Amino acid sequence: MRIGMIHSQFGDIDGVSIVMRQIEQVLKGSMDIKDVSYLAGKSENINTTIVDVISLDYPLGKEMVNRYESGFSDIIDEIEENVKIGAEAITRFVDENHLDAIIAHNSCHPVNFIMSLSIAKYYKDCENPPKYIVWWHDSHLERDHFANPAPDVKKILLEGVPGPYPDFIIFINSTQFENAKSYFLELDKLSPGYYSHIEKNHAVVHNTSDTEISSSDDLKKKDKVDRFMQDFDVSKLLEENTLILEDVIFCLQHTRILERKRIDFAMRFCFRLLDRSDKKALYFLVSGHRADSTKEELIKLHEELSENHEKKVFLIFAEDVRTGISFREYPLIFAQLGGFTTHFSAVEGFGNNLLEVMGSGLIPAIYRYPVYTSDIEQYGFNIIVFDSFETTDSRIDEILDILSDEPKRMRLVDENLISLRKHLSHETMAPKLKKALESLKYHMKNQNKK
């Protein structure tokens, strides 16, 4: 089979891009599928077909999100024109690569309006299209700020985000199908029989993860640390503040800079943790890039918290540093430095970054977000869990104990690695991917019926 994957962006650090690479790994490694092609709005991969109109940064797409509650009446012609451009690009992409199936990522999410509508138009107009599989990471049905679409926006959501065109849907957690049930029932009125079809033709595929280390013994090598210390001028920073390495706690926030990641709480928590410890400073690195206006707010919060604070909390953004260190390398570096990681997201589709840090040997402190409770907690990972956005001495002491007791930390790391390999390795995708690729073509059934 020849598979094409579509998303608004294809990079290195966002969760969807990580899953796209994992899918390719499974298709080629476990399913003997060699031909995988990509179409995206923007990409760092030179082998990706680029279509500007479907990018997250495309001005019309952003305007559509901003007008979600007010409507599209005066820009509908512009929307249709750009959707036509997107659909024509998809047609060329399919024909040039002789695709048997498309896996579209997040074509159920309004931030990808033009991409989703372009795919829907392609499937509506094409007589014999490839199979359409949606990888349902997030949707308008799972975000409070998308709860009140204008009437014309609601109509568009039903018709094409993703509309009654997917042959198979892969959800990333167990709550999503139930959340989407009302949407599918409404689609059934537009396309009778669609609800019963998708009820049978969907699956849950959790985010999966590599383990970057074989065991905790790999953390003793510290082979990545020297480069980090050099690129980030850590030694110079310590010297300027009359500190040595042993004076510092290292904390990694391994996410994009985004409001829902609650980096503000992570920072407040780190100030409290430092006060309760016998260390003199804390090095707080945010490894991802900015995705909204949160960065400026974090800098301001850091300045406020630092006033009249005797101990030093260093706030560092990796995007401000010229380095060859990749996003996926930071967890291992911080694990080799004997640090920990924060992951206080209020909402997650599943938790790609959470799995990554555990696979590199870090013990995370997290907020108990809903999907953690429904889908991840059952695996018994060693994680320090907060039930609310409140810092308690007991949780701080738990982290400090792990940081100071290296044998205990290494044991917890090894137990997490075992659980990751057992329950969330990439190979667990293969049976459900196979089921999706072998599923019935609903749109063909529907056309034949007409």
C-alpha positions in Angstrom: 0.0 0.0 0.0 1.0 3.6 -0.5 0.1 5.9 2.4 -0.2 9.7 2.5 -0.2 11.7 5.8 -1.7 15.2 6.0 -1.4 17.8 8.7 -1.2 21.6 8.9 2.5 21.3 10.0 5.1 18.6 10.2 8.1 19.4 12.5 10.1 17.9 15.3 8.5 18.9 18.6 4.7 19.2 18.5 2.8 16.1 19.6 1.1 15.4 16.2 4.4 15.5 14.3 5.8 13.1 16.9 2.9 10.7 16.3 3.3 11.0 12.5 6.9 9.9 12.7 5.9 7.0 15.0 3.2 5.9 12.6 5.7 5.8 9.7 8.1 3.8 11.9 5.4 1.2 12.5 4.2 1.1 8.9 7.7 0.5 7.6 9.0 -1.6 10.5 6.1 -3.8 11.5 3.8 -3.7 8.5 6.2 -3.8 5.6 4.7 -0.7 4.0 7.5 1.3 2.3 5.8 4.2 0.6 4.8 7.0 3.0 4.3 10.5 1.7 3.6 13.8 3.5 1.6 16.9 2.7 1.6 19.8 5.2 1.1 23.6 5.5 4.7 24.0 6.6 7.5 21.5 7.3 11.1 21.2 8.2 11.2 18.0 6.2 12.4 18.7 2.6 10.5 15.6 1.4 7.1 17.1 2.4 4.7 18.6 -0.2 3.9 22.1 1.1 0.5 23.8 0.7 0.5 27.2 2.3 -3.3 27.5 2.7 -3.5 24.6 5.2 -0.8 26.0 7.5 -1.6 26.9 11.1 -0.1 30.3 10.3 -2.2 31.0 7.3 -4.0 34.3 7.9 -7.4 33.2 6.7 -7.3 30.1 8.9 -6.5 32.2 12.0 -9.3 34.6 11.1 -11.7 31.7 10.9 -10.8 30.7 14.4 -11.2 34.3 15.6 -14.6 34.4 14.0 -15.8 31.1 15.4 -18.5 32.6 17.5 -19.4 35.5 15.1 -19.6 33.7 11.8 -18.1 33.7 8.3 -20.8 35.5 6.2 -18.5 38.2 4.8 -15.5 35.9 4.1 -17.3 32.8 2.8 -16.2 33.5 -0.8 -12.6 33.8 0.3 -12.9 30.6 2.3 -14.3 28.7 -0.7 -11.6 29.9 -2.9 -8.8 28.8 -0.5 -10.6 25.4 0.1 -10.6 24.9 -3.6 -6.8 25.5 -3.7 -6.3 23.0 -0.9 -8.5 20.4 -2.5 -6.7 20.7 -5.8 -3.4 20.3 -4.0 -4.7 17.1 -2.3 -5.8 15.8 -5.7 -2.3 16.3 -7.1 -0.7 14.8 -4.0 -2.9 11.7 -4.3 -2.4 11.2 -8.0 1.4 11.8 -8.0 2.0 9.4 -5.1 -0.7 6.8 -6.2 -2.1 6.7 -2.7 -4.2 3.9 -1.4 -5.0 5.6 1.9 -4.8 9.0 3.5 -4.2 9.4 7.3 -5.2 13.0 8.1 -4.3 14.3 11.5 -6.7 16.6 13.4 -9.0 17.2 10.6 -11.6 17.3 13.4 -10.1 20.5 14.9 -11.1 24.0 13.9 -7.5 25.3 14.0 -7.2 23.2 10.9 -10.3 24.6 9.2 -9.0 25.1 5.7 -7.1 21.7 5.8 -10.2 19.9 7.0 -12.6 21.5 4.5 -10.1 20.9 1.7 -10.0 17.2 2.5 -13.8 17.1 2.7 -14.1 18.8 -0.7 -11.7 16.4 -2.2 -13.7 13.4 -1.0 -17.0 15.0 -1.9 -15.9 15.6 -5.5 -13.6 12.5 -6.2 -15.3 9.4 -7.7 -12.7 6.9 -6.4 -10.6 8.4 -3.7 -8.2 6.5 -1.4 -9.3 5.4 2.0 -9.7 8.2 4.5 -8.5 7.6 8.0 -8.7 10.4 10.6 -6.2 10.4 13.5 -8.4 12.3 16.1 -5.9 14.0 18.4 -8.2 16.8 19.6 -11.5 18.3 18.4 -13.9 21.2 18.8 -15.9 18.8 21.0 -13.2 18.7 23.6 -12.3 22.4 24.1 -14.5 24.8 26.0 -13.5 27.7 23.8 -15.0 26.0 20.8 -18.3 25.2 22.5 -20.4 28.1 20.9 -20.0 28.2 17.1 -22.1 30.6 15.1 -24.9 28.9 13.2 -23.0 29.1 9.8 -19.9 27.8 11.5 -21.8 24.9 13.1 -23.0 24.0 9.6 -19.5 24.0 8.3 -18.3 21.9 11.2 -20.8 19.2 10.4 -20.2 19.3 6.7 -16.4 19.1 6.7 -14.6 19.1 10.1 -14.3 16.2 9.4 -17.8 15.6 8.0 -19.2 12.2 6.8 -16.2 11.3 4.8 -13.8 9.3 7.1 -13.8 5.6 6.6 -12.1 4.9 9.9 -11.3 7.1 12.9 -8.5 6.5 15.3 -8.9 8.2 18.7 -6.0 8.7 21.1 -7.9 8.2 24.3 -10.9 6.2 25.5 -13.2 9.3 26.2 -13.2 10.8 22.7 -15.8 8.6 20.9 -18.3 9.2 23.7 -17.6 12.9 23.5 -18.1 12.9 19.7 -21.3 10.8 19.8 -23.7 13.7 19.4 -21.6 15.0 16.5 -21.8 11.6 14.7 -25.5 11.4 15.3 -26.0 14.8 13.7 -23.9 13.6 10.8 -26.1 10.6 10.5 -28.9 13.0 9.5 -26.8 14.3 6.6 -25.5 10.9 5.7 -27.9 8.1 6.9 -26.0 5.1 8.2 -22.8 7.0 9.0 -23.2 6.7 12.8 -23.5 2.9 12.7 -20.5 2.7 10.3 -18.2 4.8 12.4 -19.4 3.0 15.6 -17.9 -0.2 14.1 -15.0 1.5 12.3 -13.0 3.2 15.0 -10.3 2.3 17.4 -8.3 3.8 20.3 -4.6 4.0 19.8 -2.8 5.6 22.7 0.2 7.8 22.1 3.3 5.6 22.3 6.9 6.2 23.1 10.5 5.0 22.5 12.7 4.5 25.6 15.8 6.6 25.0 17.8 4.5 27.5 18.0 0.8 28.2 18.1 1.2 31.9 19.0 3.7 34.6 22.6 2.7 34.2 22.7 4.8 31.0 22.1 8.0 33.2 25.6 7.6 34.7 27.3 8.3 31.3 26.4 12.0 31.2 27.4 12.0 27.5 24.9 14.7 26.6 25.6 17.0 29.5 28.9 18.6 28.4 27.4 19.9 25.2 24.4 21.3 27.0 26.7 23.1 29.6 28.7 24.6 26.8 25.8 25.7 24.5 23.7 27.2 27.3 26.7 28.8 29.1 25.7 27.0 32.3 29.2 27.2 33.9 29.3 30.9 33.2 25.9 31.4 34.8 26.9 29.5 37.9 30.2 31.4 38.2 28.4 34.8 37.9 26.2 33.7 40.8 28.9 32.2 43.0 27.4 28.7 42.6 28.7 25.2 41.8 26.8 22.5 40.0 25.9 20.7 43.3 24.1 23.8 44.5 21.5 23.6 41.7 18.3 21.6 41.1 17.6 21.1 37.4 13.9 21.1 36.3 12.7 20.6 32.7 9.4 21.8 31.3 9.3 19.6 28.2 6.4 21.3 26.3 5.6 24.1 23.9 5.0 27.5 25.5 1.3 27.4 25.7 -1.3 28.6 28.2 -3.0 25.2 28.8 0.4 23.7 29.7 0.2 25.7 33.0 3.9 26.6 33.0 2.9 29.5 35.3 2.0 26.9 38.0 5.1 24.9 37.3 7.2 28.0 38.0 5.4 29.0 41.2 5.9 25.4 42.3 9.6 25.5 41.6 10.0 28.6 43.7 8.3 26.9 46.6 10.3 23.7 46.1 13.6 25.6 46.1 12.6 27.4 49.4 12.0 24.0 51.0 15.2 22.5 49.8 18.8 22.9 51.0 19.9 23.9 47.5 20.8 27.5 46.5 19.3 27.7 43.0 17.0 26.0 40.5 17.5 25.9 36.7 14.1 25.9 35.0 14.3 25.2 31.2 11.3 25.3 28.9 12.4 23.2 25.9 9.6 23.9 23.4 8.8 26.9 21.2 6.2 29.6 21.9 2.7 28.8 20.6 0.8 31.8 22.0 1.5 34.9 24.1 2.3 32.9 27.3 6.1 33.6 27.1 5.8 37.3 27.9 3.5 36.5 30.8 6.0 33.9 32.2 8.9 36.3 32.0 6.8 38.9 34.0 5.7 36.3 36.6 9.4 35.2 37.0 10.4 38.8 37.7 7.6 39.2 40.3 8.5 35.9 42.0 12.2 36.7 42.0 11.7 40.0 43.9 13.0 39.8 47.5 13.7 36.1 46.9 17.1 35.1 48.3 17.6 32.0 46.3 17.9 32.0 42.5 15.5 30.5 40.0 16.9 30.8 36.5 14.2 30.8 33.8 15.6 29.7 30.4 13.8 29.2 27.1 15.6 26.8 24.7 14.2 28.8 21.7 16.4 31.7 22.8 19.7 29.7 22.6 21.6 28.8 19.5 22.3 25.1 19.9 22.4 21.8 17.9 20.6 20.0 20.8 17.3 18.6 19.5 14.0 18.8 21.4 14.0 15.1 22.2 17.5 15.2 23.7 16.6 17.5 26.6 14.9 14.9 28.9 17.9 12.7 28.8 20.3 15.6 29.6 18.2 16.6 32.6 18.0 13.0 33.8 21.8 12.7 33.6 21.9 15.9 35.6 19.8 14.3 38.3 16.9 16.6 37.8 13.1 16.2 37.4 10.4 17.4 35.1 7.1 19.3 35.4 4.0 18.5 33.3 1.1 20.4 34.8 -1.1 20.6 31.7 -4.7 21.3 32.5 -5.8 19.4 29.4 -4.1 16.8 27.1 -5.3 14.6 24.4 -3.1 11.9 25.8 0.4 13.0 26.8 3.2 12.6 24.3 5.7 14.7 26.2 4.9 12.9 29.4 5.8 9.6 27.9 9.0 11.1 26.4 10.4 12.3 29.7 9.7 9.0 31.4 11.4 7.1 28.5 14.5 9.3 29.1 14.7 8.6 32.8 13.0 11.6 34.4 10.4 11.4 37.1 7.5 13.8 36.4 5.4 16.0 38.6 2.0 16.4 36.9 -1.5 17.6 37.3 -4.1 14.8 37.2 -5.7 15.9 33.9 -8.8 13.9 32.8 -7.1 11.6 30.3 -4.4 10.7 32.7 -7.1 9.4 35.1 -9.0 7.6 32.4 -6.2 6.1 30.3 -2.7 6.4 31.8 -3.0 5.9 35.6 -3.9 2.2 35.1 -0.3 1.5 34.1 1.1 2.3 37.5 3.9 4.7 36.4 6.0 6.3 39.1 4.6 9.9 38.8 4.1 12.6 41.4 0.5 13.6 40.9 -1.3 16.8 41.9 -5.1 16.7 42.3 -5.3 20.5 42.0 -3.2 23.5 41.1 -2.1 23.9 44.7 1.4 23.4 46.0 1.6 21.2 49.1 4.6 20.5 51.4 3.9 16.8 51.1 4.3 16.8 47.3 7.4 19.0 47.5 9.0 16.6 50.1 8.2 13.7 47.8 10.1 15.2 45.0 13.0 16.3 47.2 13.2 12.8 48.5 13.5 11.4 45.0 16.1 14.0 44.0 18.3 13.3 47.1 18.0 9.5 47.1 19.7 8.4 43.9 19.2 4.6 44.3 15.5 5.2 44.9 15.3 7.4 41.8 17.1 4.8 39.6 14.7 2.1 40.8 11.7 4.3 39.9 13.2 5.1 36.5 13.7 1.4 35.7 10.1 0.5 36.7 8.8 3.3 34.4 10.9 2.0 31.5 9.5 -1.5 32.0 5.9 -0.3 32.0 6.5 1.9 28.9 7.8 -1.0 26.9 5.1 -3.3 28.1 2.1 -1.1 27.5 2.9 1.8 25.2 5.6 0.7 22.8 5.1 1.8 19.1 4.4 -1.8 18.1 1.1 -1.7 20.0 -0.2 0.5 17.1 0.3 -2.1 14.5 -2.9 -4.3 14.9 -5.2 -1.3 15.0 -3.4 0.4 12.0 -3.9 -2.8 10.1 -7.6 -2.9 11.0 -8.0 0.8 9.8 -6.3 0.1 6.5 -8.4 -3.0 5.9 -11.7 -1.3 6.9 -14.7 -0.8 4.6 -14.8 2.3 2.5 -17.9 4.2 3.7 -17.8 6.9 1.1 -17.7 4.3 -1.7 -20.7 2.5 -0.1 -22.5 5.8 0.1 -21.8 6.8 -3.5 -22.9 3.4 -4.7 -26.1 3.8 -2.7 -26.7 7.1 -4.4 
